[in-house]
Amino acid sequence: PVLELQKVTDDMKSKNRPKEEASSVVPAAAAPARRDSVLTVKGQKGPKGEPVLELQKDTNWMVENFDGKKDIVLDEADMKQLVCIINCRDCVVHIKNKVKNINIDGCIKTTIICGDVVSAVEFVNCDRMQFQTLGKVHAIAIDKCDGANLYISKESLDVEISTSKSSDMNVNVPDPAGGDDPDMIEMPIPEQFVTKITGKKLKTEVSALYSH
């Protein structure tokens, strides 16, 4: 079934909630119990406040602090706008239209599905992510992430993937011999390299572990 865009309604706003729901901050008297809250653990990935899904300044779509929501759909974004997905956990975000850029930051166990992206898709400080493009993506950047599975469409086989300080990354591409309904071939993105000194220069190559 076709999913509809999740909008922020009046009852979702903190000022309109019952007093007992207006804030998720634990009172000072109960401070010791706050150690288990994602709101107070430094560096914890995932939600850090109330969920937000809104267009800001007519340029940035913000998808923030969702937990376990599998049907977040953006079908109003356009190619002049950025999509920022921040501090989400165990979610699925589907971006229907062509957009300028997609930034994913501080998320865990979240799946991103998109069509065309004009500039780049960027992952920063995320864990156990999945990304699938159904259209054309020119560049993907992965920085300080642990676990990223990329599913690349035929239209995006010339994508440039840059990685930094990241681990457990795989790229899945359609089998060229698979015809109209190909299986996906999984390939690991190298994490180990060998550097040799050659005169006044360094020569770095991918480790032989990835040669098979």
NUKEKOL-557322 format. One record per residue (C-alpha): x, y, z. Coordinates in steps of 0.1 Angstrom, whole numbers, plus 2048, in hexadecimal, padded with zeros to 3 digits. Layout:
! NUKEKOL-557322
<atom><c1>X</c1><c2>Y</c2><c3>Z</c3></atom>
...
END
This chain:
! NUKEKOL-557322
<atom><c1>800</c1><c2>800</c2><c3>800</c3></atom>
<atom><c1>80B</c1><c2>824</c2><c3>7FA</c3></atom>
<atom><c1>816</c1><c2>835</c2><c3>81A</c3></atom>
<atom><c1>80E</c1><c2>859</c2><c3>822</c3></atom>
<atom><c1>825</c1><c2>873</c2><c3>82F</c3></atom>
<atom><c1>827</c1><c2>874</c2><c3>854</c3></atom>
<atom><c1>81F</c1><c2>898</c2><c3>85F</c3></atom>
<atom><c1>824</c1><c2>8A9</c2><c3>880</c3></atom>
<atom><c1>802</c1><c2>8B0</c2><c3>88E</c3></atom>
<atom><c1>7F8</c1><c2>8C7</c2><c3>8AB</c3></atom>
<atom><c1>7F4</c1><c2>8AA</c2><c3>8C3</c3></atom>
<atom><c1>818</c1><c2>8A0</c2><c3>8BC</c3></atom>
<atom><c1>826</c1><c2>8C2</c2><c3>8C8</c3></atom>
<atom><c1>832</c1><c2>8C3</c2><c3>8EC</c3></atom>
<atom><c1>81D</c1><c2>8E2</c2><c3>8F5</c3></atom>
<atom><c1>7FD</c1><c2>8D0</c2><c3>8ED</c3></atom>
<atom><c1>804</c1><c2>8B0</c2><c3>8FF</c3></atom>
<atom><c1>7F6</c1><c2>8A6</c2><c3>922</c3></atom>
<atom><c1>80E</c1><c2>8B1</c2><c3>93D</c3></atom>
<atom><c1>818</c1><c2>88D</c2><c3>944</c3></atom>
<atom><c1>823</c1><c2>88A</c2><c3>920</c3></atom>
<atom><c1>831</c1><c2>8AC</c2><c3>91A</c3></atom>
<atom><c1>855</c1><c2>8A3</c2><c3>923</c3></atom>
<atom><c1>86A</c1><c2>884</c2><c3>923</c3></atom>
<atom><c1>884</c1><c2>893</c2><c3>93A</c3></atom>
<atom><c1>886</c1><c2>881</c2><c3>95B</c3></atom>
<atom><c1>881</c1><c2>899</c2><c3>979</c3></atom>
<atom><c1>8A1</c1><c2>8A2</c2><c3>98C</c3></atom>
<atom><c1>895</c1><c2>88D</c2><c3>9AA</c3></atom>
<atom><c1>897</c1><c2>86E</c2><c3>995</c3></atom>
<atom><c1>8B9</c1><c2>877</c2><c3>985</c3></atom>
<atom><c1>8CA</c1><c2>854</c2><c3>98C</c3></atom>
<atom><c1>8B0</c1><c2>843</c2><c3>975</c3></atom>
<atom><c1>8BA</c1><c2>859</c2><c3>958</c3></atom>
<atom><c1>8D9</c1><c2>845</c2><c3>950</c3></atom>
<atom><c1>8C6</c1><c2>82D</c2><c3>93A</c3></atom>
<atom><c1>8B5</c1><c2>848</c2><c3>925</c3></atom>
<atom><c1>8C2</c1><c2>850</c2><c3>902</c3></atom>
<atom><c1>8BC</c1><c2>874</c2><c3>90A</c3></atom>
<atom><c1>8D9</c1><c2>875</c2><c3>923</c3></atom>
<atom><c1>8F2</c1><c2>85C</c2><c3>918</c3></atom>
<atom><c1>90E</c1><c2>86E</c2><c3>905</c3></atom>
<atom><c1>915</c1><c2>860</c2><c3>8E3</c3></atom>
<atom><c1>8F6</c1><c2>849</c2><c3>8E3</c3></atom>
<atom><c1>8E7</c1><c2>845</c2><c3>8C0</c3></atom>
<atom><c1>8C2</c1><c2>847</c2><c3>8BC</c3></atom>
<atom><c1>8A6</c1><c2>85F</c2><c3>8C8</c3></atom>
<atom><c1>8AF</c1><c2>87C</c2><c3>8DE</c3></atom>
<atom><c1>88E</c1><c2>88E</c2><c3>8E1</c3></atom>
<atom><c1>86C</c1><c2>891</c2><c3>8D2</c3></atom>
<atom><c1>867</c1><c2>884</c2><c3>8AE</c3></atom>
<atom><c1>868</c1><c2>89E</c2><c3>893</c3></atom>
<atom><c1>85D</c1><c2>89D</c2><c3>86E</c3></atom>
<atom><c1>85B</c1><c2>8BF</c2><c3>85E</c3></atom>
<atom><c1>868</c1><c2>8D6</c2><c3>843</c3></atom>
<atom><c1>87F</c1><c2>8F1</c2><c3>851</c3></atom>
<atom><c1>887</c1><c2>912</c2><c3>83F</c3></atom>
<atom><c1>878</c1><c2>903</c2><c3>81F</c3></atom>
<atom><c1>899</c1><c2>8F0</c2><c3>819</c3></atom>
<atom><c1>89E</c1><c2>8D5</c2><c3>833</c3></atom>
<atom><c1>888</c1><c2>8B8</c2><c3>83A</c3></atom>
<atom><c1>88F</c1><c2>8AD</c2><c3>85E</c3></atom>
<atom><c1>888</c1><c2>889</c2><c3>868</c3></atom>
<atom><c1>893</c1><c2>887</c2><c3>88C</c3></atom>
<atom><c1>890</c1><c2>872</c2><c3>8AC</c3></atom>
<atom><c1>879</c1><c2>856</c2><c3>89F</c3></atom>
<atom><c1>87A</c1><c2>834</c2><c3>8AF</c3></atom>
<atom><c1>86D</c1><c2>814</c2><c3>8A0</c3></atom>
<atom><c1>858</c1><c2>826</c2><c3>885</c3></atom>
<atom><c1>859</c1><c2>812</c2><c3>865</c3></atom>
<atom><c1>843</c1><c2>828</c2><c3>84E</c3></atom>
<atom><c1>853</c1><c2>84A</c2><c3>84C</c3></atom>
<atom><c1>84D</c1><c2>857</c2><c3>829</c3></atom>
<atom><c1>858</c1><c2>877</c2><c3>819</c3></atom>
<atom><c1>845</c1><c2>87E</c2><c3>7F9</c3></atom>
<atom><c1>845</c1><c2>8A4</c2><c3>7FA</c3></atom>
<atom><c1>86B</c1><c2>8AA</c2><c3>7F9</c3></atom>
<atom><c1>87A</c1><c2>8B7</c2><c3>7D8</c3></atom>
<atom><c1>89B</c1><c2>8BA</c2><c3>7C7</c3></atom>
<atom><c1>8A3</c1><c2>8DC</c2><c3>7D7</c3></atom>
<atom><c1>8A0</c1><c2>8CE</c2><c3>7FA</c3></atom>
<atom><c1>8B6</c1><c2>8BA</c2><c3>812</c3></atom>
<atom><c1>8AA</c1><c2>89D</c2><c3>828</c3></atom>
<atom><c1>8B9</c1><c2>89A</c2><c3>84A</c3></atom>
<atom><c1>8B3</c1><c2>87A</c2><c3>85D</c3></atom>
<atom><c1>8C0</c1><c2>87E</c2><c3>881</c3></atom>
<atom><c1>8C0</c1><c2>868</c2><c3>8A0</c3></atom>
<atom><c1>8A7</c1><c2>84E</c2><c3>894</c3></atom>
<atom><c1>8A7</c1><c2>82A</c2><c3>8A0</c3></atom>
<atom><c1>898</c1><c2>80B</c2><c3>88F</c3></atom>
<atom><c1>885</c1><c2>81F</c2><c3>875</c3></atom>
<atom><c1>87E</c1><c2>81E</c2><c3>84F</c3></atom>
<atom><c1>87F</c1><c2>83F</c2><c3>83C</c3></atom>
<atom><c1>874</c1><c2>83F</c2><c3>818</c3></atom>
<atom><c1>87C</c1><c2>85F</c2><c3>803</c3></atom>
<atom><c1>866</c1><c2>85D</c2><c3>7E5</c3></atom>
<atom><c1>871</c1><c2>87B</c2><c3>7D0</c3></atom>
<atom><c1>892</c1><c2>888</c2><c3>7C2</c3></atom>
<atom><c1>8A4</c1><c2>89C</c2><c3>7DD</c3></atom>
<atom><c1>8C4</c1><c2>8B1</c2><c3>7DF</c3></atom>
<atom><c1>8D6</c1><c2>89F</c2><c3>7FB</c3></atom>
<atom><c1>8CF</c1><c2>885</c2><c3>817</c3></atom>
<atom><c1>8E2</c1><c2>888</c2><c3>838</c3></atom>
<atom><c1>8DE</c1><c2>86C</c2><c3>852</c3></atom>
<atom><c1>8EE</c1><c2>873</c2><c3>874</c3></atom>
<atom><c1>8ED</c1><c2>860</c2><c3>895</c3></atom>
<atom><c1>8D5</c1><c2>845</c2><c3>88A</c3></atom>
<atom><c1>8D5</c1><c2>820</c2><c3>892</c3></atom>
<atom><c1>8C4</c1><c2>802</c2><c3>881</c3></atom>
<atom><c1>8B2</c1><c2>819</c2><c3>868</c3></atom>
<atom><c1>8AA</c1><c2>813</c2><c3>844</c3></atom>
<atom><c1>8AB</c1><c2>82F</c2><c3>82A</c3></atom>
<atom><c1>89A</c1><c2>82A</c2><c3>808</c3></atom>
<atom><c1>89D</c1><c2>845</c2><c3>7EE</c3></atom>
<atom><c1>899</c1><c2>84D</c2><c3>7C9</c3></atom>
<atom><c1>8B0</c1><c2>867</c2><c3>7B8</c3></atom>
<atom><c1>8C9</c1><c2>87C</c2><c3>7CC</c3></atom>
<atom><c1>8D9</c1><c2>89A</c2><c3>7BB</c3></atom>
<atom><c1>8F7</c1><c2>89E</c2><c3>7D1</c3></atom>
<atom><c1>900</c1><c2>883</c2><c3>7EA</c3></atom>
<atom><c1>8F4</c1><c2>86C</c2><c3>806</c3></atom>
<atom><c1>908</c1><c2>870</c2><c3>826</c3></atom>
<atom><c1>909</c1><c2>859</c2><c3>845</c3></atom>
<atom><c1>91A</c1><c2>866</c2><c3>864</c3></atom>
<atom><c1>91D</c1><c2>855</c2><c3>886</c3></atom>
<atom><c1>903</c1><c2>839</c2><c3>87E</c3></atom>
<atom><c1>901</c1><c2>814</c2><c3>886</c3></atom>
<atom><c1>8F1</c1><c2>7F6</c2><c3>874</c3></atom>
<atom><c1>8E2</c1><c2>80B</c2><c3>858</c3></atom>
<atom><c1>8D3</c1><c2>800</c2><c3>837</c3></atom>
<atom><c1>8D0</c1><c2>815</c2><c3>818</c3></atom>
<atom><c1>8BE</c1><c2>80E</c2><c3>7F8</c3></atom>
<atom><c1>8BD</c1><c2>824</c2><c3>7D9</c3></atom>
<atom><c1>8A2</c1><c2>81E</c2><c3>7BF</c3></atom>
<atom><c1>8AF</c1><c2>83A</c2><c3>7A9</c3></atom>
<atom><c1>8CF</c1><c2>84D</c2><c3>7A1</c3></atom>
<atom><c1>8E8</c1><c2>855</c2><c3>7BD</c3></atom>
<atom><c1>909</c1><c2>865</c2><c3>7B4</c3></atom>
<atom><c1>91C</c1><c2>863</c2><c3>7D5</c3></atom>
<atom><c1>91A</c1><c2>852</c2><c3>7F7</c3></atom>
<atom><c1>92F</c1><c2>85C</c2><c3>815</c3></atom>
<atom><c1>933</c1><c2>847</c2><c3>835</c3></atom>
<atom><c1>944</c1><c2>856</c2><c3>853</c3></atom>
<atom><c1>948</c1><c2>847</c2><c3>876</c3></atom>
<atom><c1>92E</c1><c2>82B</c2><c3>870</c3></atom>
<atom><c1>92D</c1><c2>807</c2><c3>87B</c3></atom>
<atom><c1>918</c1><c2>7F2</c2><c3>864</c3></atom>
<atom><c1>90B</c1><c2>7FE</c2><c3>843</c3></atom>
<atom><c1>8FA</c1><c2>7EA</c2><c3>827</c3></atom>
<atom><c1>8F6</c1><c2>7FC</c2><c3>806</c3></atom>
<atom><c1>8DE</c1><c2>7F0</c2><c3>7EB</c3></atom>
<atom><c1>8E7</c1><c2>800</c2><c3>7CA</c3></atom>
<atom><c1>8CF</c1><c2>802</c2><c3>7AC</c3></atom>
<atom><c1>8DA</c1><c2>7FD</c2><c3>788</c3></atom>
<atom><c1>8D8</c1><c2>823</c2><c3>783</c3></atom>
<atom><c1>8F1</c1><c2>829</c2><c3>79F</c3></atom>
<atom><c1>90C</c1><c2>810</c2><c3>796</c3></atom>
<atom><c1>925</c1><c2>82D</c2><c3>790</c3></atom>
<atom><c1>91F</c1><c2>83B</c2><c3>7B3</c3></atom>
<atom><c1>93E</c1><c2>846</c2><c3>7C6</c3></atom>
<atom><c1>940</c1><c2>839</c2><c3>7EA</c3></atom>
<atom><c1>958</c1><c2>849</c2><c3>802</c3></atom>
<atom><c1>95D</c1><c2>83C</c2><c3>826</c3></atom>
<atom><c1>970</c1><c2>848</c2><c3>844</c3></atom>
<atom><c1>974</c1><c2>838</c2><c3>867</c3></atom>
<atom><c1>959</c1><c2>81F</c2><c3>85F</c3></atom>
<atom><c1>955</c1><c2>7F9</c2><c3>861</c3></atom>
<atom><c1>93F</c1><c2>7DC</c2><c3>856</c3></atom>
<atom><c1>933</c1><c2>7EB</c2><c3>835</c3></atom>
<atom><c1>925</c1><c2>7D9</c2><c3>817</c3></atom>
<atom><c1>919</c1><c2>7E2</c2><c3>7F4</c3></atom>
<atom><c1>8FF</c1><c2>7CE</c2><c3>7E3</c3></atom>
<atom><c1>8FB</c1><c2>7D2</c2><c3>7BD</c3></atom>
<atom><c1>8E6</c1><c2>7C1</c2><c3>7A3</c3></atom>
<atom><c1>8F6</c1><c2>7A3</c2><c3>792</c3></atom>
<atom><c1>8FF</c1><c2>7AE</c2><c3>76E</c3></atom>
<atom><c1>8F6</c1><c2>78C</c2><c3>761</c3></atom>
<atom><c1>8D4</c1><c2>78B</c2><c3>773</c3></atom>
<atom><c1>8BE</c1><c2>799</c2><c3>758</c3></atom>
<atom><c1>89F</c1><c2>7AD</c2><c3>761</c3></atom>
<atom><c1>89D</c1><c2>79F</c2><c3>784</c3></atom>
<atom><c1>8C1</c1><c2>79B</c2><c3>790</c3></atom>
<atom><c1>8CD</c1><c2>78E</c2><c3>7B1</c3></atom>
<atom><c1>8E1</c1><c2>7A5</c2><c3>7C6</c3></atom>
<atom><c1>907</c1><c2>7A0</c2><c3>7CA</c3></atom>
<atom><c1>915</c1><c2>7AB</c2><c3>7EC</c3></atom>
<atom><c1>939</c1><c2>7B9</c2><c3>7EE</c3></atom>
<atom><c1>94B</c1><c2>7C6</c2><c3>80D</c3></atom>
<atom><c1>959</c1><c2>7E9</c2><c3>80E</c3></atom>
<atom><c1>97E</c1><c2>7E5</c2><c3>818</c3></atom>
<atom><c1>988</c1><c2>7EF</c2><c3>83B</c3></atom>
<atom><c1>9AC</c1><c2>7E3</c2><c3>83B</c3></atom>
<atom><c1>9C8</c1><c2>7F2</c2><c3>826</c3></atom>
<atom><c1>9ED</c1><c2>7ED</c2><c3>821</c3></atom>
<atom><c1>A04</c1><c2>80A</c2><c3>81E</c3></atom>
<atom><c1>A28</c1><c2>808</c2><c3>810</c3></atom>
<atom><c1>A43</c1><c2>822</c2><c3>80E</c3></atom>
<atom><c1>A50</c1><c2>828</c2><c3>7EB</c3></atom>
<atom><c1>A6B</c1><c2>842</c2><c3>7EC</c3></atom>
<atom><c1>A5C</c1><c2>863</c2><c3>7F8</c3></atom>
<atom><c1>A38</c1><c2>857</c2><c3>7F3</c3></atom>
<atom><c1>A20</c1><c2>83F</c2><c3>803</c3></atom>
<atom><c1>A0D</c1><c2>825</c2><c3>7EF</c3></atom>
<atom><c1>9ED</c1><c2>818</c2><c3>7FE</c3></atom>
<atom><c1>9D9</c1><c2>7FA</c2><c3>7F1</c3></atom>
<atom><c1>9BC</c1><c2>7E6</c2><c3>7FC</c3></atom>
<atom><c1>9C5</c1><c2>7C8</c2><c3>812</c3></atom>
<atom><c1>9C7</c1><c2>7A6</c2><c3>800</c3></atom>
<atom><c1>9AB</c1><c2>79B</c2><c3>817</c3></atom>
<atom><c1>993</c1><c2>7AB</c2><c3>7FE</c3></atom>
<atom><c1>9A2</c1><c2>79C</c2><c3>7DF</c3></atom>
<atom><c1>98C</c1><c2>77E</c2><c3>7DD</c3></atom>
END
